[in-house]
């Protein structure tokens, strides 16, 4: 199964890319995917600080991903 992951702000900088296709296991959740990517890219933020959207809609931590989903991880950002 494969999903497209998009990164924003600090996560984009640490991953050194805007997006990538990621192979995931059946019944994978955004939370488990984030922690897997966090190990790979050394994301400093815990998942509790991240908002997640699946296919352009905010989603819960334990939503089940399906083949072809677009997953967006959004860290907190400061503005002014």
C-alpha positions in Angstrom: 0.0 0.0 0.0 1.3 3.5 -0.8 0.4 7.0 0.4 1.7 10.4 -0.6 3.0 12.4 2.4 3.3 16.2 2.2 5.5 18.1 4.7 5.2 21.8 5.8 7.4 24.3 7.6 10.0 22.7 9.9 9.1 19.2 8.8 9.8 20.1 5.2 13.2 21.5 6.1 14.2 18.4 8.1 12.9 16.0 5.4 14.6 18.1 2.7 11.5 17.6 0.5 8.0 18.8 0.0 6.5 15.4 -0.5 7.2 11.8 -1.0 5.5 8.5 -1.7 5.7 6.1 1.3 4.9 2.4 1.5 2.7 1.7 4.5 1.3 -1.4 6.1 -2.4 -2.3 6.1 -4.2 -0.6 9.0 -1.5 2.0 9.3 -2.5 5.2 11.1 -1.2 8.8 10.7 0.2 8.5 14.2 2.3 5.4 13.5 3.3 6.8 10.1 4.5 10.0 11.7 6.6 8.2 14.3 8.2 6.0 11.6 9.0 9.1 9.6 10.2 10.9 12.7 12.8 8.2 13.3 14.0 8.5 9.6 14.2 12.4 9.6 14.7 13.1 13.3 11.6 15.2 13.7 11.8 16.9 17.1 8.1 17.3 17.7 5.9 14.6 19.3 2.8 13.7 17.4 0.7 15.6 20.0 1.9 18.8 18.4 1.1 17.8 14.8 -2.2 18.3 13.0 -2.9 15.7 10.3 -5.1 15.9 7.2 -6.0 13.0 4.9 -7.2 13.8 1.4 -7.7 17.5 2.3 -9.7 16.9 5.5 -8.4 17.1 9.1 -8.3 13.6 10.5 -8.0 11.8 13.8 -4.7 10.3 15.0 -6.0 6.8 14.7 -7.7 7.0 11.3 -6.8 4.1 9.1 -4.9 5.0 5.9 -5.9 3.5 2.6 -4.0 3.0 -0.7 -3.5 6.3 -2.5 -4.3 8.6 0.4 -2.6 12.0 0.6 -1.4 12.6 4.2 -0.3 16.1 5.3 1.6 16.6 8.6 1.2 20.2 9.8 3.5 21.4 12.7 2.7 24.5 14.7 3.9 27.7 13.0 4.5 31.1 14.3 3.3 34.2 12.5 3.1 37.8 13.0 
